[in-house]
Amino acid sequence: MTSSTKDQRLEHRINVALPVTLEHDAGQTRNVSASGICFEVATDYALGSEISFVIELDTFNEKMLLNCRGRIVRTEDKGNKKDVAVQLLESNLQAAR
């Protein structure tokens, strides 16, 4: 993003690396906010498509899973990895079993 490009983010983002699991891929988050997540993976995903994924969270007491469904709003090729930015449509938190 260049300095002349208007930032269209709705929420403040926090840079954090958390494990992400998708149906046919795995990766890690680059940043998260209340309305979206950007993660790095090896697979290409189509802009505008819906995607489901799980983010693993370690808490003081137990491991938690954040189950997410969202729409891909941006992709960026980073060589052998891809950044995928997702607008969250739905999420729920559950204890890992």
PyMOL commands that set and color helices and strands:
alter all, ss='L'
color gray80, all
select strands_A, chain A and resi 14-15+19-22+26-32+36-41+50-58+63-78+81-95
alter strands_A, ss='S'
color yellow, strands_A
deselect
rebuild
show_as cartoon
